[in-house]
Amino acid sequence: MALPTVILPGYFAGAIAYRNLENYLKNLGFPTVTVPLRRWDWMPTLGGKPVTPILKQLDETVKQVLQQYNTARINLIGHSAGGWISRIYLGEQPYGDHGKVKEQPRCWGAHPKIATLLTLGTPHMSQERWTRQNLDFVNNNYPGAFHPNVRYVCIAGKSIHGKLNWQHWITYHSYELTGGQGNCWGDGITPIVAAHLGGANNIVLEGVQHSPHRDSLWYGSPEIVSAWVPYLD
């Protein structure tokens, strides 16, 4: 049987948005559970505050899945911000007020439990000052595909080119704020350059948008899942 898989939603997303992806992976033979987040669970993390509340729910879910399936390792899928939060979860360094607060229950250091970390449209870098507080902690402590015992797979979508016109204005500035350059390709939110990590299996999928929308492909669309699911253990 394939390893169980846990999905960590993107920023300000709830578990319900990933139900179709979860069910599709189950039908492919991957026992799958989404971290049971609700949109308001993200409120304490606003303004670049530590994502510890999300890490705690992720850790609880992983431990439940390990016990339920009597396995030592799982696959972890992180969509958008869920990808870099997962990198904090794998790491050993104390994390709280960006590494300064240590007097709290440990809910990280999980790399021995993770066979594959697969990120979907994750901005692994950022120029935005609030996001950088967390991402600098991640990239300074765990650069690239940091843990040799974990397979890192980073999926980027190529669907929208950032341009300084009214139609692509939001995309342009999202790319610029994330990767430092707006005039490039990405999934409409995350530019390709920011979605990849050094040393990872870095993949670009044509026509893929960042989030689910009617009449468009996103990372969880069945025809797109078929392109990245072979990388799961």
Phi and psi in degrees as a GROMACS rama.xvg file:
@    title "Ramachandran Plot"
@    xaxis  label "Phi"
@    yaxis  label "Psi"
@TYPE xy
-65.77  155.099  ALA-2
-64.3263  145.581  LEU-3
-59.9676  154.043  PRO-4
-130.511  136.804  THR-5
-114.074  134.537  VAL-6
-106.739  127.925  ILE-7
-106.165  116.438  LEU-8
-62.3763  164.959  PRO-9
-80.3351  176.534  GLY-10
-58.0319  128.845  TYR-11
61.1596  22.6474  PHE-12
-106.13  147.087  ALA-13
-100.139  168.098  GLY-14
-62.6937  -29.3094  ALA-15
-61.0728  -29.2466  ILE-16
-67.8359  -14.7491  ALA-17
-110.068  10.0231  TYR-18
-63.2893  -40.8898  ARG-19
-65.262  -41.6544  ASN-20
-63.3169  -43.8154  LEU-21
-58.5326  -47.0254  GLU-22
-67.1923  -36.2636  ASN-23
-65.8053  -41.9575  TYR-24
-64.5152  -37.9707  LEU-25
-60.4722  -42.0676  LYS-26
-66.0086  -23.6824  ASN-27
-85.2008  -2.46668  LEU-28
102.125  7.89821  GLY-29
-102.687  106.575  PHE-30
-58.0993  121.456  PRO-31
-131.343  137.348  THR-32
-132.752  135.333  VAL-33
-96.8123  135.099  THR-34
-55.6747  124.263  VAL-35
-76.3282  59.6725  PRO-36
-81.8709  149.742  LEU-37
-115.215  158.438  ARG-38
-56.8272  -38.8549  ARG-39
-73.2814  -10.8173  TRP-40
-65.0735  -19.1414  ASP-41
-83.9607  -13.5064  TRP-42
-53.1915  -42.339  MET-43
-65.8219  -10.546  PRO-44
-97.2262  -1.4326  THR-45
-60.2115  149.87  LEU-46
74.8509  23.6566  GLY-47
80.1104  12.8823  GLY-48
-68.736  161.924  LYS-49
-56.2686  147.662  PRO-50
-95.1036  25.4219  VAL-51
-54.6386  -39.6516  THR-52
-59.4596  -33.9637  PRO-53
-73.8118  -41.0287  ILE-54
-59.4041  -39.2643  LEU-55
-63.3722  -43.7403  LYS-56
-68.8532  -36.1512  GLN-57
-62.7164  -47.1272  LEU-58
-62.1817  -42.0442  ASP-59
-61.232  -42.0815  GLU-60
-66.1528  -44.6918  THR-61
-61.1848  -44.916  VAL-62
-62.7157  -39.2991  LYS-63
-63.4757  -42.1276  GLN-64
-67.7343  -41.9944  VAL-65
-58.4077  -42.9901  LEU-66
-71.3289  -43.8506  GLN-67
-60.6421  -40.6674  GLN-68
-101.315  4.54287  TYR-69
50.0028  53.5228  ASN-70
-128.683  157.267  THR-71
-93.7046  -19.4455  ALA-72
-141.51  155.558  ARG-73
-136.801  170.954  ILE-74
-93.4504  145.292  ASN-75
-125.952  122.969  LEU-76
-109.811  125.398  ILE-77
-117.935  120.405  GLY-78
-94.6808  133.501  HIS-79
55.2394  -126.032  SER-80
-61.0125  -22.5863  ALA-81
-58.8158  -24.2349  GLY-82
-70.9296  -47.8826  GLY-83
-76.6145  -26.65  TRP-84
-65.0991  -36.5955  ILE-85
-63.3969  -33.3093  SER-86
-67.5905  -34.6141  ARG-87
-63.6224  -42.4761  ILE-88
-61.3647  -36.9452  TYR-89
-69.5557  -30.9925  LEU-90
-78.2493  165.779  GLY-91
-97.5406  -19.9532  GLU-92
-69.1572  139.274  GLN-93
-56.3427  135.715  PRO-94
-131.621  129.975  TYR-95
-160.308  -99.8682  GLY-96
-81.8188  64.2866  ASP-97
57.2902  45.5611  HIS-98
94.8455  -4.06858  GLY-99
-92.7737  -25.826  LYS-100
-100.377  122.396  VAL-101
-115.994  -11.9167  LYS-102
-85.5089  65.51  GLU-103
-154.379  157.837  GLN-104
-57.4499  137.541  PRO-105
-76.0557  122.255  ARG-106
-132.856  44.7282  CYS-107
-148.657  -162.361  TRP-108
71.2722  31.9257  GLY-109
-94.7332  7.1281  ALA-110
-57.9188  -30.7769  HIS-111
-65.9175  -18.2719  PRO-112
-90.9962  -8.38279  LYS-113
-111.232  120.764  ILE-114
-82.17  -47.3168  ALA-115
-134.77  130.636  THR-116
-105.009  116.747  LEU-117
-115.823  120.271  LEU-118
-107.9  139.645  THR-119
-118.178  108.037  LEU-120
60.2757  31.8575  GLY-121
-80.0498  128.846  THR-122
-79.9068  95.164  PRO-123
-79.5398  1.57001  HIS-124
-142.899  163.37  MET-125
-160.553  145.239  SER-126
-100.142  -7.62239  GLN-127
-75.1867  131.863  GLU-128
-65.0423  -36.5488  ARG-129
-72.0335  -45.3196  TRP-130
-64.9282  -34.8014  THR-131
-60.8945  -28.4065  ARG-132
-59.0548  -40.9105  GLN-133
-80.2255  -44.1798  ASN-134
-68.4562  -31.2739  LEU-135
-64.2352  -38.4049  ASP-136
-60.9164  -45.1683  PHE-137
-62.0884  -53.956  VAL-138
-75.4117  -25.7076  ASN-139
-75.3199  -33.7126  ASN-140
-92.623  -32.6368  ASN-141
-134.945  63.2687  TYR-142
-65.8561  140.194  PRO-143
60.8314  -151.837  GLY-144
-80.7085  79.4498  ALA-145
-70.9073  -43.5532  PHE-146
-92.4791  115.244  HIS-147
-66.1497  -18.802  PRO-148
-87.6991  0.757692  ASN-149
-116.372  134.484  VAL-150
-84.9634  121.992  ARG-151
-100.913  125.9  TYR-152
-127.425  120.82  VAL-153
-117.579  116.514  CYS-154
-102.461  126.807  ILE-155
-116.251  143.2  ALA-156
-97.478  144.187  GLY-157
-124.729  95.2723  LYS-158
-135.325  -28.5207  SER-159
-134.426  130.467  ILE-160
-96.1607  128.615  HIS-161
-71.1141  129.99  GLY-162
-141.124  150.556  LYS-163
-85.7438  68.2206  LEU-164
-137.404  172.089  ASN-165
-63.1073  -31.6041  TRP-166
-73.102  -35.5629  GLN-167
-116.874  19.9483  HIS-168
-60.9802  -47.5773  TRP-169
-63.354  -42.4242  ILE-170
-61.9671  -46.4291  THR-171
-55.241  -48.7804  TYR-172
-74.1584  -29.2342  HIS-173
-64.9286  -45.09  SER-174
-62.3496  -43.7667  TYR-175
-64.2666  -41.6343  GLU-176
-69.7592  -26.2147  LEU-177
-90.3951  -57.8588  THR-178
-102.035  -6.0429  GLY-179
93.4068  -5.88404  GLY-180
-141.663  129.213  GLN-181
-90.6109  -26.2736  GLY-182
-86.5241  72.1341  ASN-183
-157.021  177.906  CYS-184
-94.9088  150.833  TRP-185
-172.317  -160.964  GLY-186
-99.2378  12.7972  ASP-187
100.886  -21.24  GLY-188
-126.003  -50.0052  ILE-189
-108.714  123.325  THR-190
-71.6915  153.242  PRO-191
-54.9253  -42.8338  ILE-192
-59.4606  -30.2641  VAL-193
-87.695  -17.703  ALA-194
-86.2507  -6.07129  ALA-195
-110.397  157.216  HIS-196
-126.327  144.838  LEU-197
-62.5017  130.37  GLY-198
86.1975  -4.00894  GLY-199
-90.8063  167.099  ALA-200
-77.6875  100.859  ASN-201
-98.8091  124.444  ASN-202
-129.223  140.173  ILE-203
-114.478  127.762  VAL-204
-114.454  124.345  LEU-205
-69.5897  141.146  GLU-206
76.4735  11.9994  GLY-207
-97.9645  127.674  VAL-208
-98.4277  164.862  GLN-209
-67.2526  -45.0231  HIS-210
-126.938  160.985  SER-211
-67.1594  129.148  PRO-212
-137.16  151.557  HIS-213
-62.2737  136.361  ARG-214
64.7925  27.0166  ASP-215
-143.409  156.703  SER-216
-86.3667  142.468  LEU-217
-135.716  -179.315  TRP-218
-60.2735  -25.3609  TYR-219
-97.0956  3.98209  GLY-220
-67.0648  138.802  SER-221
-51.3875  -42.8312  PRO-222
-69.3261  -21.7719  GLU-223
-87.1759  -38.3489  ILE-224
-57.0078  -37.9685  VAL-225
-61.497  -21.605  SER-226
-81.5104  -28.2897  ALA-227
-110.426  -15.2842  TRP-228
-62.6301  -28.2762  VAL-229
-61.8832  -16.0304  PRO-230
-83.1611  -8.92327  TYR-231
-80.1943  148.511  LEU-232
